[in-house]
């Protein structure tokens, strides 16, 4: 099973979908056939406006060759962020496609994270924002999720600013602790 949501409408309107394998579908169908109905429903599912926006979004993805762009720029993002593994604050970098996470650690050898009260992820997030990069600091993790239409130059800038923000957060930590 795969769930998907925001990307269906470029996050303009609420919509989601659940993709299931043939085996799961058949099991649900067989069970529904026994009782005469597929007893399922959500208050906001299938709203015509949201469904129309989702269909147009999927059309735009195709017209703009979005998947080709993702295939071209995702390796630049993943490889660029993985180069940050040498930074003193980075314990791990993981991701796929245009989704990535940089884990912040206090000690690279033990992988010990920072005390939550230090809000190190937020420190890096704020430093990145001061240089024009929006990312999400969640505890000791930095989440990267650029738009599907991001360019190669923009991805390179994302990696550059992320490194700069890590340096600034490290300087803050060394000065204050």
C-alpha positions as CSV (number, residue, x, y, z in Angstrom):
1,X,0.0,0.0,0.0
2,X,1.1,3.5,-0.7
3,X,-0.6,6.6,0.6
4,X,-0.3,9.9,-1.1
5,X,-1.8,13.3,-0.5
6,X,-0.4,16.8,-0.9
7,X,1.3,16.1,-4.2
8,X,-2.0,15.2,-5.8
9,X,-3.1,18.8,-5.8
10,X,0.2,20.6,-5.3
11,X,-1.1,21.1,-1.7
12,X,-3.7,23.7,-3.0
13,X,-6.7,21.7,-1.8
14,X,-7.1,18.7,0.6
15,X,-7.1,15.3,-1.2
16,X,-5.5,12.0,-0.6
17,X,-5.4,8.5,-2.1
18,X,-4.5,5.0,-1.1
19,X,-2.9,2.8,-3.8
20,X,-3.2,-0.9,-3.1
21,X,-1.8,-4.0,-4.8
22,X,-4.1,-6.3,-6.7
23,X,-3.9,-8.9,-3.9
24,X,-5.2,-6.4,-1.3
25,X,-7.8,-5.0,-3.7
26,X,-9.1,-8.6,-4.3
27,X,-9.3,-9.3,-0.6
28,X,-11.3,-6.1,0.0
29,X,-13.6,-6.9,-2.9
30,X,-14.2,-10.4,-1.8
31,X,-15.1,-9.3,1.7
32,X,-17.4,-6.5,0.3
33,X,-19.1,-9.0,-2.0
34,X,-19.9,-11.2,1.0
35,X,-21.7,-8.4,2.8
36,X,-23.0,-6.5,-0.2
37,X,-21.2,-3.2,0.3
38,X,-17.8,-1.7,0.8
39,X,-18.4,-0.1,4.1
40,X,-16.0,2.8,3.9
41,X,-16.2,6.6,3.6
42,X,-14.6,9.8,4.7
43,X,-16.3,13.2,5.1
44,X,-14.0,15.0,2.6
45,X,-13.2,12.2,0.2
46,X,-13.7,12.7,-3.4
47,X,-14.9,16.3,-3.3
48,X,-15.4,17.3,-6.9
49,X,-13.3,20.5,-6.7
50,X,-10.4,18.7,-5.0
51,X,-10.6,15.9,-7.5
52,X,-10.6,18.3,-10.4
53,X,-7.5,20.1,-9.0
54,X,-5.8,16.7,-8.5
55,X,-6.5,15.7,-12.1
56,X,-5.2,19.0,-13.4
57,X,-2.1,18.7,-11.1
58,X,-1.4,15.3,-12.5
59,X,-1.8,16.7,-16.0
60,X,0.7,19.5,-15.2
61,X,3.2,17.0,-13.8
62,X,3.0,15.2,-17.2
63,X,3.1,18.4,-19.3
64,X,6.1,19.8,-17.4
65,X,8.0,16.5,-17.5
66,X,8.1,16.6,-13.8
67,X,9.3,13.0,-13.4
68,X,12.2,13.6,-15.8
69,X,13.1,16.7,-13.7
70,X,13.0,14.7,-10.5
71,X,15.2,12.0,-12.0
72,X,17.7,14.7,-13.1
73,X,18.0,16.7,-9.9
74,X,17.3,14.1,-7.2
75,X,20.9,12.6,-7.4
76,X,22.3,16.1,-7.1
77,X,20.3,16.7,-3.9
78,X,21.1,13.3,-2.4
79,X,24.8,13.3,-3.3
80,X,25.2,16.9,-2.2
81,X,23.6,16.3,1.2
82,X,25.6,13.1,1.7
83,X,28.7,15.2,1.3
84,X,27.6,17.0,4.5
85,X,28.2,13.8,6.5
86,X,31.7,15.1,7.2
87,X,30.3,18.1,9.0
88,X,30.8,17.8,12.8
89,X,27.0,18.1,13.5
90,X,25.9,15.5,11.0
91,X,25.4,11.9,12.1
92,X,23.5,10.6,9.1
93,X,22.0,11.6,5.8
94,X,19.2,9.6,4.3
95,X,16.6,10.0,1.6
96,X,15.3,9.1,-1.8
97,X,14.3,11.3,-4.7
98,X,13.6,14.8,-3.5
99,X,13.0,13.8,0.1
100,X,15.9,13.8,2.5
101,X,16.8,14.0,6.1
102,X,20.0,15.2,7.8
103,X,20.4,13.9,11.3
104,X,22.1,16.2,13.8
105,X,24.3,14.6,16.5
106,X,26.3,15.9,19.4
107,X,28.8,13.1,19.1
108,X,29.6,11.6,15.7
109,X,31.1,8.4,17.2
110,X,28.3,7.5,19.6
111,X,25.6,9.2,17.4
112,X,24.3,10.9,20.6
113,X,21.7,13.5,19.8
114,X,21.5,17.0,21.2
115,X,19.3,17.7,24.2
116,X,15.9,18.7,22.9
117,X,16.0,21.9,24.9
118,X,18.8,23.2,22.7
119,X,16.5,23.0,19.6
120,X,19.5,22.4,17.3
121,X,17.3,21.5,14.4
122,X,15.5,24.9,14.8
123,X,18.9,26.6,15.0
124,X,19.9,25.2,11.6
125,X,16.4,25.9,10.2
126,X,16.6,29.6,11.3
127,X,20.1,30.0,9.9
128,X,19.0,28.5,6.6
129,X,16.0,30.8,6.5
130,X,18.2,33.8,7.0
131,X,19.9,32.8,3.7
132,X,16.7,32.1,1.8
133,X,16.3,28.4,2.3
134,X,13.1,26.9,3.8
135,X,13.7,23.6,5.5
136,X,12.1,21.9,8.4
137,X,14.0,21.3,11.7
138,X,12.3,18.5,13.6
139,X,14.1,17.8,16.8
140,X,17.6,16.7,15.7
141,X,16.5,16.2,12.1
142,X,16.5,18.5,9.1
143,X,13.9,17.6,6.5
144,X,14.4,18.6,2.9
145,X,11.5,18.4,0.4
146,X,12.0,20.9,-2.5
147,X,9.3,21.3,-5.1
148,X,9.2,18.9,-8.0
149,X,10.1,21.7,-10.4
150,X,13.3,22.7,-8.6
151,X,16.2,23.3,-10.9
152,X,19.8,22.0,-10.8
153,X,21.1,25.4,-9.8
154,X,18.5,25.7,-7.0
155,X,19.4,22.2,-5.7
156,X,23.1,23.2,-5.6
157,X,22.1,26.4,-3.7
158,X,20.0,24.3,-1.3
159,X,23.1,22.1,-0.5
160,X,25.3,25.2,-0.2
161,X,23.0,27.0,2.2
162,X,22.5,23.8,4.3
163,X,26.2,23.6,4.8
164,X,26.4,27.3,5.7
165,X,23.5,26.9,8.2
166,X,25.2,23.9,9.8
167,X,28.4,26.0,10.2
168,X,26.4,28.8,11.8
169,X,24.6,26.4,14.2
170,X,27.9,24.8,15.1
171,X,29.4,28.2,15.9
172,X,26.4,29.0,18.0
173,X,26.7,25.7,19.9
174,X,30.4,26.2,20.5
175,X,29.9,29.7,21.7
176,X,27.0,28.9,24.1
177,X,27.9,25.5,25.5
